[in-house]
Amino acid sequence: MDTQGWYTVTEFAPGSYQIVEGGRYHMFLFLGRDRAVAMDGGVGVGNLRKLHESITDLPIDFILTHTHWDHLGGAHQWAKLGVHPKGKDQLAKDHAARAQGWAKQWGKPFPAGFDPASFTIRPSTFGWTLQEGGTFDLGGRRFRVFDTPGHSPDSISLLDEREGVLVTGDLVKPLDCLYLQVPTAILPDYAPSLRKLEKIAGPGSWRRSRRAGTRRPRSVSPLPAGGPWTSTRPSASRCGSGITRGNSTKHGEGSLLDKFHILDAYDRLKPRYERLACEIRFALEQHLTNRKIQFAQLLERAKHRDSLAKKLSRKDYIDPLKQIADLAGVRVVCLYNNEVENICELIDEYFDVIETSDKTAEHSYDRMGYQGIHKIVRLGQKHAGPRYDNLKDLVCEIQIRTVLQDAWALISQHLIYKNESSVPDRLRRNVNNVMSLFEIAQRMFDFLREDREKYVGSIQSRNKQPEAFLSHPIDYDTLIEYTKWKFPNLQPSDWLISLLLEDLNHNNYKRLEDIDRVVELAKEAVAAYKDENPDWFQNGTDFITKSLGFVDVEFRAKHRFARRTREAFEKYADMMKKTS
């Protein structure tokens, strides 16, 4: 990567780069499947295009969030660029005086070979407009454009619909001053634009990338969008440090100032933790799917700043960012206890497990608390390459729970009490009784599942004895197995079987042999209709429902057959009758 000793580059999410020029001017590069887009050009001291092309071989489009001089610097390196219509005339404006004044006052080293005396910002060429309602697609990654004037009349914000990243230029900089002092600022437009962004993003936490306010709309965010500051509201502002030095409330052995330093350090690390949680969730999903291990929910998150602050206030740490193991977290929620065991074995196989704790076993029968298995893991040897290099020193907590254990955790955390010592004596018995009911319900669900598996196994054990197999009573499980038995090259359809059972007259169809008789009776007619309309025979259940439609007038009237299928019942009726 060609940083030229002037740029710093951070991949804050896969295919999403923050580029900082001279430690101050922030830009972005987003990669799609077919194209890439560069957002803003800084002051233009370095060769921005050369840097971008050292990151990706994709063709790169260039756009501006607005046309202030400190965003135009590298724009001329592209033949054409996208900009809001109100900024079109600013592209050819002479910024030489501003550039020279900036170079004289910069006060920091420039990259080798740079001549401040000849520095200027070259004009750039308009290519296309970006304004409210417009979109552009990079191939599997679409951005939507919003007009957000206020900092300037041509300011736009861009929402990455795939990842939920919202780039706002200089309009929003959470926990920093709003830039209203610039000549182009339009105060009456500022509030409506902020309200628009709040509506786009919804409730949650904003993240900042200095000059580009960004936000992740989802509450559990696998991909970070910004840098060191977070705020719970988009209207939050910060001027100066906001930290009072001197005597302060103690936190363990440190002061309130220490706590802020820790939180600020975490904000800088948080993008890595978000990436780690995302990678682990993705790997788990792939491995669970490949192993055909069912799960109800798979979530990931990096710890919220507020949550970390509360944890720092509750406990004493010597080195909290190393001692706290759940800064990145993934939760797997399954249905049954034996699935918890299977998932734990998979995690042990694919990750480096540092610690395992059984939260259920840690509590005695009369104690409340979290349930399930918690594992502290690192990415192991199976995750090799540059993509993972800056993640391997981090740890992630994986929680494995059943649905009922997860429900108890949510209720106990948000509606009851965080820990047992907080519960008044008069309520403790009732709280423990409720927890016992959850545990009993889980055992009953596990028992019901085992009982059903035994039942399905008994059905399957007789499928090589047609007479015995067809003597089974008709229900959901026997129809599933019958479909597999009768049409071995086709899968059954769960929802079609449910509809079939609703529409079937169970007084006339009591055993599988009754269904099989109908399938055989309509066999030639169904085959003729399949030759005419093969797309409507995608699963084994399609054959059964259409066979019933040919033979059973009552079922035909109740079931939701398409018009074309009803016409086929009349068209091929003679073929069915010939076999009767």
C-alpha positions in Angstrom: 0.0 0.0 0.0 1.5 3.3 -1.1 0.9 5.7 1.8 3.6 8.1 0.7 4.5 8.8 4.3 1.5 11.1 4.4 -1.7 9.0 4.5 -2.9 6.5 7.1 -5.3 3.8 6.0 -7.7 1.8 8.2 -9.9 -1.0 6.9 -12.7 -0.5 9.5 -14.8 -3.2 7.8 -14.3 -5.6 4.9 -14.0 -3.5 1.8 -14.4 -0.2 3.7 -11.4 2.1 4.2 -10.9 5.3 6.1 -8.0 7.3 4.7 -6.6 10.2 6.8 -4.3 12.8 5.1 -1.7 14.4 7.3 -3.4 13.1 10.4 -6.4 15.4 9.9 -8.3 15.2 6.7 -10.6 12.2 6.4 -11.7 10.4 3.3 -13.3 7.0 2.4 -12.9 4.2 -0.1 -15.6 1.6 -0.5 -15.2 -1.6 -2.6 -18.0 -3.5 -4.3 -18.0 -6.5 -6.5 -17.5 -4.6 -9.8 -16.4 -1.1 -8.9 -15.1 1.1 -6.0 -16.0 4.6 -5.0 -13.7 7.2 -3.4 -15.4 9.9 -1.2 -13.7 13.3 -0.8 -10.2 14.3 -1.8 -8.6 16.1 1.3 -6.2 18.9 0.6 -4.3 17.1 -2.1 -0.7 17.1 -0.9 -0.2 13.5 -1.8 -1.2 11.3 -4.7 -4.6 10.1 -3.6 -5.4 8.2 -6.7 -2.1 6.3 -6.5 -2.9 5.3 -2.9 -6.4 4.1 -3.9 -5.0 2.1 -6.8 -2.6 0.4 -4.4 -5.5 -0.8 -2.4 -7.8 -2.1 -5.2 -7.6 -3.1 -8.9 -11.3 -2.2 -9.4 -12.3 0.9 -11.4 -12.7 3.8 -9.0 -15.4 6.4 -9.2 -14.9 9.7 -7.3 -17.6 11.7 -5.5 -17.7 14.7 -3.1 -19.8 15.0 0.0 -19.5 18.8 -0.6 -17.1 21.2 -2.4 -15.1 22.9 0.4 -11.4 23.4 -0.6 -10.2 20.8 2.0 -12.3 18.1 0.2 -11.3 19.1 -3.3 -7.5 18.7 -3.1 -7.2 15.2 -4.8 -10.3 15.5 -7.0 -8.5 16.6 -10.1 -6.8 13.2 -10.3 -10.0 11.8 -11.7 -11.2 12.8 -15.2 -14.8 13.4 -13.9 -16.5 13.3 -10.5 -20.0 13.2 -9.0 -21.2 16.1 -6.9 -24.5 17.8 -5.9 -25.8 20.2 -8.5 -25.3 23.2 -6.2 -21.6 22.4 -6.0 -21.0 22.0 -9.8 -19.8 25.6 -10.3 -17.4 25.3 -7.3 -15.2 22.7 -9.0 -13.3 25.2 -11.2 -13.0 27.8 -8.5 -9.5 29.2 -7.8 -8.3 28.0 -4.4 -4.6 29.0 -4.8 -4.7 31.7 -2.1 -6.4 29.3 0.3 -3.9 26.5 -0.5 -0.9 28.8 0.0 -2.2 30.2 3.3 -2.8 26.7 4.5 0.7 25.5 3.5 2.4 28.4 5.4 0.4 27.8 8.5 0.5 23.9 8.5 3.3 23.8 11.0 4.0 20.0 10.6 6.4 18.1 8.3 5.3 17.5 4.7 6.1 14.3 2.8 9.5 14.1 1.0 9.6 15.9 -2.3 6.7 18.2 -1.6 7.2 21.9 -2.4 4.9 24.1 -0.2 5.8 27.3 -2.2 4.2 25.9 -5.4 1.3 24.1 -3.8 -2.1 24.8 -5.2 -5.5 23.0 -5.5 -6.2 22.3 -9.2 -9.7 22.6 -10.7 -11.6 19.4 -11.3 -14.2 18.4 -13.9 -17.9 17.8 -13.3 -19.1 14.4 -14.4 -22.5 13.6 -12.9 -25.0 14.9 -10.3 -25.7 13.3 -6.9 -28.8 14.4 -5.2 -31.8 13.3 -3.1 -33.3 10.0 -4.2 -30.3 9.0 -6.4 -28.5 5.7 -6.0 -25.4 4.1 -7.4 -24.3 0.4 -7.3 -20.8 -1.0 -6.9 -22.0 -4.5 -7.6 -23.7 -6.1 -4.6 -23.3 -2.8 -2.7 -25.7 0.1 -3.3 -25.5 3.6 -1.9 -28.4 6.0 -1.6 -28.0 9.8 -1.7 -29.7 12.3 0.6 -29.6 16.1 0.4 -28.4 17.4 3.8 -27.6 21.1 3.5 -26.5 23.1 6.5 -22.7 23.0 6.6 -22.8 24.0 2.9 -25.7 24.2 0.4 -24.3 21.3 -1.6 -23.7 18.9 1.3 -25.0 15.3 0.8 -25.0 12.2 2.9 -24.6 8.7 1.6 -26.1 5.5 3.0 -24.5 2.2 2.3 -27.6 0.0 2.2 -25.7 -3.3 2.4 -23.6 -2.5 5.5 -25.7 0.3 7.0 -22.9 2.8 7.0 -24.0 6.5 6.8 -21.4 9.0 5.6 -22.4 12.6 6.4 -19.4 14.7 5.4 -18.9 17.6 7.7 -22.6 17.9 8.7 -22.5 15.6 11.7 -19.5 15.1 14.0 -20.8 13.5 17.2 -19.3 14.9 20.4 -17.6 17.7 18.3 -18.7 21.2 17.5 -21.0 21.7 14.5 -19.1 23.7 11.9 -21.5 26.7 11.6 -18.7 29.4 11.4 -17.9 28.7 7.8 -19.2 31.2 5.3 -21.3 28.6 3.4 -23.2 27.4 6.5 -26.9 27.8 6.3 -28.4 27.7 9.8 -32.1 27.2 8.9 -31.1 24.1 6.9 -29.1 22.5 9.7 -31.9 21.3 11.9 -34.0 19.7 9.1 -31.0 17.9 7.8 -30.2 16.5 11.3 -33.8 15.4 11.7 -33.6 13.7 8.3 -30.4 11.8 9.3 -32.0 10.8 12.6 -35.0 9.4 10.7 -32.7 7.5 8.3 -30.6 6.0 11.1 -33.3 5.4 13.7 -32.6 4.9 17.4 -29.1 3.8 18.4 -25.6 5.0 18.8 -23.7 7.2 16.4 -20.1 6.6 15.5 -17.7 9.2 14.2 -14.9 9.3 11.8 -13.7 12.9 12.6 -14.8 14.6 9.4 -17.3 12.0 8.4 -20.1 11.3 10.9 -21.2 7.7 10.3 -23.7 5.4 11.9 -24.7 1.8 12.0 -28.5 1.6 12.1 -28.7 -1.9 13.5 -28.4 -2.3 17.2 -26.0 -5.2 16.8 -23.4 -4.0 14.4 -20.8 -6.3 12.8 -19.2 -3.6 10.8 -18.0 -0.3 12.4 -18.4 3.0 10.7 -16.1 5.4 12.4 -13.6 6.3 15.0 -12.9 7.4 18.5 -16.2 9.0 19.7 -19.6 7.6 20.3 -22.8 9.2 21.4 -26.3 7.9 22.2 -28.0 10.7 20.2 -27.1 12.3 16.9 -27.6 15.8 18.3 -24.9 15.4 20.9 -22.1 17.9 20.6 -18.7 18.4 22.2 -16.5 21.5 22.3 -13.1 21.2 23.9 -12.1 18.1 25.9 -15.2 18.1 28.2 -13.2 16.5 31.0 -12.7 18.3 34.2 -9.2 17.8 35.7 -8.5 17.8 39.4 -10.3 15.9 42.2 -12.7 13.4 40.8 -14.7 10.3 41.7 -12.7 7.2 42.3 -13.0 4.2 40.0 -11.1 1.4 41.6 -7.5 2.7 42.0 -8.0 5.3 39.2 -9.9 8.5 38.7 -12.8 9.5 36.5 -10.2 10.8 34.1 -8.6 7.3 34.0 -12.0 6.0 33.1 -12.4 8.4 30.2 -8.9 7.5 29.0 -9.9 3.8 29.0 -13.2 4.5 27.2 -11.3 6.6 24.6 -8.8 3.8 24.1 -11.7 1.4 23.6 -13.3 3.6 21.0 -10.1 3.4 19.0 -10.1 -0.4 19.3 -13.8 -0.9 18.8 -13.7 -1.2 15.0 -11.4 -4.2 15.4 -13.7 -5.8 18.0 -16.7 -5.3 15.7 -14.8 -6.9 12.9 -13.8 -9.8 15.1 -17.4 -10.4 16.2 -18.5 -10.3 12.6 -15.8 -12.8 11.4 -16.7 -15.2 14.2 -20.4 -15.0 13.6 -19.9 -15.5 9.9 -17.6 -18.5 10.5 -20.0 -20.0 13.0 -22.9 -19.6 10.6 -21.1 -21.4 7.8 -19.9 -24.3 10.0 -23.3 -24.7 11.7 -25.0 -24.8 8.3 -22.5 -27.3 6.9 -22.9 -29.6 9.9 -26.7 -29.2 9.6 -26.9 -28.0 13.3 -30.0 -26.0 13.7 -30.0 -22.7 15.5 -32.7 -20.2 16.2 -30.6 -17.0 16.3 -27.0 -15.9 15.7 -26.1 -12.4 16.9 -22.9 -10.4 17.3 -21.9 -7.1 18.8 -19.0 -5.1 20.1 -19.6 -3.8 23.6 -21.3 -0.5 23.8 -19.3 2.4 25.4 -22.1 2.9 28.0 -22.0 -0.7 28.9 -18.3 -0.7 29.3 -18.5 2.4 31.5 -21.0 0.7 33.8 -18.7 -2.3 34.0 -15.7 -0.1 34.9 -17.8 1.5 37.7 -18.9 -1.9 39.1 -15.5 -3.7 39.2 -11.8 -3.0 39.8 -9.4 -3.8 36.9 -5.7 -3.3 36.6 -5.7 -3.5 32.8 -9.4 -3.5 31.8 -9.0 -3.7 28.0 -7.0 -6.9 28.5 -9.0 -8.3 31.4 -12.5 -7.8 30.1 -13.2 -10.7 27.8 -16.6 -9.8 26.3 -15.6 -6.6 24.4 -16.5 -8.7 21.3 -19.5 -11.0 21.7 -21.4 -13.6 19.7 -24.5 -15.4 20.9 -25.8 -18.6 19.5 -29.4 -19.4 20.4 -30.7 -22.9 19.8 -33.8 -24.9 20.7 -32.6 -27.9 22.6 -29.9 -28.8 25.1 -28.3 -31.4 22.9 -27.8 -28.7 20.2 -25.8 -26.7 22.8 -23.5 -29.7 23.2 -23.0 -30.0 19.4 -22.3 -26.3 19.0 -19.8 -26.3 21.8 -17.9 -29.2 20.1 -17.9 -27.3 16.8 -16.5 -24.2 18.6 -13.7 -26.3 20.2 -12.8 -27.6 16.8 -12.6 -24.3 14.8 -11.4 -21.7 17.4 -8.7 -21.5 20.0 -10.7 -21.8 23.2 -9.1 -20.0 26.2 -11.8 -20.6 28.8 -15.2 -22.4 29.1 -17.7 -21.8 31.8 -21.0 -23.5 32.3 -23.2 -20.9 33.8 -26.0 -23.3 34.5 -23.8 -25.7 36.5 -22.3 -22.7 38.5 -25.7 -22.0 40.1 -27.2 -24.2 42.8 -30.8 -25.2 42.5 -32.0 -22.2 44.5 -29.9 -19.6 42.8 -30.7 -17.3 39.9 -28.4 -16.1 37.2 -27.3 -16.4 33.6 -27.8 -19.8 32.0 -25.9 -21.6 29.2 -22.3 -22.0 28.2 -19.8 -19.2 27.8 -16.6 -19.7 25.8 -13.7 -17.2 25.5 -12.0 -17.7 22.1 -9.4 -16.4 19.7 -9.2 -16.9 15.9 -7.1 -20.0 15.4 -4.9 -21.5 12.7 -7.9 -22.0 10.5 -8.2 -18.2 10.1 -4.9 -17.3 8.4 -4.0 -14.4 6.2 -3.8 -10.6 6.2 -7.6 -10.3 6.7 -7.1 -11.7 10.2 -3.7 -10.4 11.2 -4.9 -7.5 13.4 -7.6 -9.6 15.0 -5.7 -12.6 16.3 -4.5 -10.9 19.5 -8.2 -10.1 20.5 -10.6 -12.4 22.4 -14.3 -12.8 21.9 -17.0 -14.3 24.2 -19.3 -16.8 22.6 -22.5 -17.5 24.5 -24.5 -20.7 23.7 -28.0 -20.8 25.0 -31.4 -22.4 24.4 -34.3 -20.1 23.5 -35.7 -20.4 27.0 -32.3 -19.7 28.6 -32.1 -16.7 26.4 -35.6 -15.6 27.4 -34.7 -15.9 31.1 -31.5 -13.9 30.6 -33.4 -11.1 28.9 -36.1 -11.0 31.5 -33.7 -11.2 34.5 -31.5 -8.5 33.0 -34.0 -6.0 31.9 -37.2 -6.6 33.9 -36.1 -8.2 37.1 -32.6 -8.0 38.6 -29.0 -8.1 37.4 -27.8 -10.4 40.2 -29.3 -12.2 43.2 -28.0 -9.9 45.8 -30.2 -7.2 44.4 -33.4 -9.1 44.9 -35.5 -8.3 48.1 -36.0 -11.3 50.3 -39.8 -11.2 49.8 -39.4 -11.6 46.0 -36.5 -14.0 45.9 -38.7 -17.1 46.2 -40.9 -16.0 43.4 -38.0 -15.2 41.1 -36.5 -18.6 41.7 -39.8 -20.3 41.1 -40.1 -18.6 37.7 -36.5 -19.7 36.9 -37.5 -23.2 37.8 -40.4 -23.1 35.5 -38.1 -22.1 32.6 -35.8 -25.1 33.4 -38.8 -27.5 33.7 -40.1 -26.2 30.3 -36.7 -26.7 28.7 -36.6 -30.3 30.0 -40.1 -31.0 28.6 -39.2 -29.5 25.2 -36.1 -31.7 25.1 -38.2 -34.7 26.1 -40.8 -34.0 23.4 -38.1 -33.7 20.8 -36.6 -37.0 21.8 -40.0 -38.6 21.8 -40.7 -37.3 18.3 -37.3 -38.5 17.0 -38.2 -42.0 18.3 -41.5 -41.8 16.6 -40.0 -40.7 13.3 -37.4 -43.5 13.7 -40.1 -46.1 14.2 -41.8 -44.9 10.9 -38.6 -45.0 9.0 -37.7 -48.5 10.3 -40.8 -49.9 8.5 -40.4 -48.2 5.1 -38.9 -51.4 3.7 -42.1 -53.3 4.6 -44.7 -51.5 2.4 -47.7 -53.1 4.0 -46.5 -52.2 7.5 -45.3 -48.8 6.4 -48.6 -47.8 4.7 -50.6 -48.9 7.8 -49.3 -45.9 9.7 -52.0 -43.2 10.6 -51.8 -40.0 8.6 -50.1 -37.1 10.4 -47.4 -34.6 9.6 -44.5 -36.9 10.3 -45.9 -39.9 8.5 -46.7 -37.8 5.4 -43.1 -36.4 5.4 -41.7 -39.9 5.5 -44.3 -41.2 2.9 -43.2 -38.4 0.5 -39.6 -39.4 0.8 -40.5 -43.1 0.4 -42.8 -42.6 -2.7 -40.7 -39.9 -4.4 -37.1 -40.6 -3.2 -35.5 -38.1 -5.7 -37.6 -35.2 -4.5 -37.8 -33.4 -1.1 -41.1 -33.0 0.7 -42.5 -29.5 1.2 -43.2 -28.7 4.9 -45.8 -25.9 4.2 -47.6 -27.8 1.5 -48.0 -30.8 3.8 -49.4 -28.5 6.4 -51.9 -27.2 3.9 -52.7 -30.7 2.7 -53.5 -31.8 6.2 -55.8 -28.8 6.7 -57.8 -29.5 3.6 -58.0 -33.3 3.9 -61.1 -35.1 5.1 -59.6 -37.2 7.8 -62.8 -39.4 7.9 -61.9 -40.6 4.4 -58.2 -40.7 4.8 -57.0 -42.4 8.0 -53.9 -44.3 6.9 -51.0 -43.8 4.5 -52.5 -46.6 2.3 -55.5 -44.3 1.6 -53.1 -41.6 0.3 -51.1 -44.2 -1.7 -54.2 -45.5 -3.3 -55.0 -42.0 -4.6 -51.5 -41.4 -5.9 -51.5 -44.7 -7.8 -55.0 -44.0 -9.2 -54.0 -40.6 -10.6 -50.5 -41.6 -11.6 -50.9 -41.3 -15.4 -53.0 -38.1 -15.3 -50.4 -36.5 -13.0 -47.6 -37.6 -15.2 -49.3 -36.0 -18.3 -49.8 -32.7 -16.4 -46.2 -32.8 -15.3 -45.1 -33.1 -18.9 -47.2 -30.1 -19.8 -46.2 -28.0 -16.8 -42.9 -29.3 -15.2 -42.2 -26.1 -13.2 -45.1 -26.9 -10.9 -43.7 -30.2 -9.8 -40.7 -29.1 -7.8 -41.1 -31.4 -4.7 -42.7 -34.7 -3.8 -45.7 -33.1 -2.1 -46.7 -31.4 -5.4 -47.4 -34.9 -6.8 -49.5 -35.8 -3.7 -51.7 -32.7 -3.7 -52.4 -32.9 -7.5 -53.2 -36.6 -7.2 -55.8 -35.7 -4.5 -57.1 -32.9 -6.8 -57.6 -35.4 -9.6 -59.4 -38.0 -7.5 -61.1 -36.2 -4.6 -63.7 -33.6 -5.6 -64.0 -32.4 -1.9 -60.3 -31.8 -1.6 -60.2 -30.1 -5.0 -62.8 -27.6 -3.8 -61.0 -26.8 -0.5 -57.4 -26.7 -1.6 -56.0 -23.6 -3.2 -55.2 -24.9 -6.7 -54.2 -22.5 -9.5 -56.6 -22.0 -12.4 -54.2 -23.8 -14.8 -54.2 -26.9 -12.5 -58.0 -26.9 -12.2 -58.2 -26.9 -15.9 -55.8 -29.9 -16.0 -58.1 -31.8 -13.7 -60.7 -31.7 -16.5 -58.3 -32.0 -19.3 -56.7 -35.3 -18.1 -59.7 -36.7 -16.2 -60.1 -39.6 -18.7 -56.6 -40.8 -18.2 -57.2 -41.1 -14.5 -60.5 -42.9 -15.0 -58.8 -45.5 -17.3 -56.7 -46.7 -14.3 -59.7 -46.9 -11.9 
